[in-house]
Amino acid sequence: MLFGAPDNLVMPSGVVPEGTAGGPGTAIHLRLARDADGRPVDALHVHGDAAREDSEVVEKAIWSRLGADYEPPACLGRTREGQRTEPLAITQLLLVYHLLDAAR
């Protein structure tokens, strides 16, 4: 999935280390792109083939920015009983992060 982030939408600090092409492992990467008007935007790519181990690193980094002192919920990324997608889990956490951040 590739997203163009508006100016007010930022990645939680530390989730994608600066100067790395792929972020923690190979689960996500952030790059500079251009929108339809040619303005610079951050583009977040959540890798569809991310390994569970790589996804966990990103999930825990986002979860820790929420101030939770327990593990992320097991239901993240669940599509049906016993099935999970790593990109969905990361995307869900990013949405929760920004919704909670906006409410503060």
N, C-alpha and C positions, 0 to 999 in steps of 0.2 A: 504494500500500500504506500502510495506517495502522497504526502499532504503538503500544501503550501500554507505556512502558518502566518496569520495576520500579526501585525506589530505587537499586539497585546497578549499574544499567546507564546509563551516561552517554555523551553524544556526545564524541568527541575534541575537545578545546578548539580553537577557531579554525575548525572545519568549518562551523558555522552562526554567522555573526557576530551578536553581541547587537544587538537593536533592529532587525533586518531581518525582513521578512515572508517572504522567499523564500530566504534564504541566498545563496550564490554563484550568480549567474544565477537560474535557475528550476528547478534540479534537485531541491532538497529544502527543506523548512521544518520548523521545530520549534515546537510550540505547547503550551500548558498545557491539559490536558483532565481529565476525571474518570473514575475507574474505576467498576465496578458498585456499589461501596460508597460512592461519592461522594468518595473521596480524590483529591487532585491527582496527576496523572501527566504526564510529558512524552510528547507524541505526535509521532512523527516521520513525516512524509509524504514518501515518495520519489516524485517525479512520474513517471508513466508516459510522459509525452510530452516528457521532458527532451531538449534538444538535446545532441548529442555534445560540443560545446564546453563547455556548462554542466556536464555530467557529469564531464568531464576535470578541471575546477577542483576539484570535490568529491573525486574520486578522488585527485588529487595531494595535496590537503590531508590526507586520511586516511593515505595512503601515507607522507607525510613524518613523521607522528606515530609511525609504526612504526620510524623510524630508518633506512630503506633509502636508500642513496645511488644508486639507479638507478630507472628508470621502472617503473610498475606493470606486471605481466605482461599481455601482449596477450590472453591467454585469458579475462580477466575478462569476465563478461557473455555469454560465447559460448553460444549455444543449439545451434548446428550450424555446420558449415563455412561461413564467410562471413557468418554472421548473429550479431548481438549485440543485447542489450537493455541500455540504460543503467541502468534501475532495478535489474536483476539485478547488474550490476557494482558499483554502490554498496552494495547489500545484502551482497554477498559480502565486500567490503572491510570493512564494519562488523563482520561476523561474525569475520573474521580478526583485526581489531584487538582485539576483546573476548576472543577465545580466547587470543591472545598476551599480552594484558594480565593475564588471570587466571592465566596460567602463571608470571608474574614473581614 
